[in-house]
Amino acid sequence: MAPLPLIAAIAAIVPTFTTPESSFVLSVQRAQSYQFTQLTCEPAGGLHPRAEEVCLALSGVDGRLEGLSTGDAMCTLEYAPVKVRASGTWRGESRTFEAEFPNSCVMQAQTGPVFDF
């Protein structure tokens, strides 16, 4: 049995891992194609290629994706449905978002950089 001081010394040098209070699993479905990524905020990170920009956008709407909008967009009337989903937490509070858009342009106009991966 290891002496207690040795265990305390080992525990002191092992890094502590904490789960970020703001993290999401994001998915995009186009026809039969699926894309997934993981996003963490505070600090920005995860696998999302635009994590810092997305976290900044989410900060402005308290992590509520339904509040995002980039304003007016000039989108075609092309019908190529895109389904998106976000599930996770924002500053410790559970958040879920699901939506279907007629095409990628409309999706990006309504959700900004969140599903642009």
N, C-alpha and C positions, 0 to 999 in steps of 0.2 A: 504494500500500500504506500502510495507516495505521500511524503510529508506535506502538510498544509502550506507551508511557505513556498514550496516548489510549485504547487498548483496556482497559488496567487501570483507568482512571478511569471508563469506561462500565460495566465489570463491577462496580465498587464501588457504583454508584448503582442498578443493576437489582436488584430484590428477588429473593431466593433463595426458590424454592419447593421444599418438601420434602413427600414423601408421608407422611401420618400412619402410624405403626406399627400403629394399630388402626383398621381400616375394613372395612365390610361393604356388600354389595349385598343388599338384602332384597326378597323377592317374596311375594305372597299371591295365591292363585287360589281364587276362589269361582265355581263353575259355569264359565261361559265368560268371566268377568271376571278380569283380571289387574291387579295394582297393584305398582309397583316404587318403591323409594326407596334412597337412599344414606346411610349413617351413618358418621361419623368420631368417634373418641374420642381424648381426650388431645391437644388440647382437643375437647370435644363440639361437633359440628356436622354438616354435611352437609345433606341435604334432609329428614331425619326430623323431624316436628313436636315430638317429645318426646325429642330427642337427649340432653339432660342426664340425664333420668330413665333412659333405656335404658342409657347408658354407666355410670351408677351401678349398675344391676342387673347388667350384665355384669362389672363390677369384682368383685362379690361371688362370681362363679363362674369367675373367670379366663378370661372370654370364651367359656366352653363353654355354649352355649345349652341343651344337654340337661340342664344342672344347674339351670335356672330353674324355679320354681314359686311361685305366689302362695299356695299352701295350698289349703284347701277352698273350693269354689265351689258355689253352688246353680245348676246348669245344667239346662235342660230336656232331654228325650230327643229333641228335634228332630234330624232327620238332614238336614243341609245341609253336606256336606263342605267342608273348607277345607284346602288344601295350602299349606305354607310352605317357603321355602328361604332360607338365608343362606349367603353365600360371601364369604370375605375373610381378613383377618389380625387377630390379637389380639397386641399387643406383639411384632410381627414373626413370630409363628407362624401357620401356615395353619390356618384353621377352616372347616368346612363342616357345615351342619345341614339336614336335610330331614325333614319330618313331615307326616302327614295327621291331621286331627282331625275328629270327627263334626259339630262346629259351632263358631261363633266364640267362644262362651262358654268351651268347653273349651280352645280354642286360647289364649285370653287367660289362663285359669287356669294353664296349663302354661308359657306363655312370657312372662307379664307384659306390659310395654308394648312389647316388641320389634317385634311385628307389628301394633301398633295405630297405623296411619297411613292 
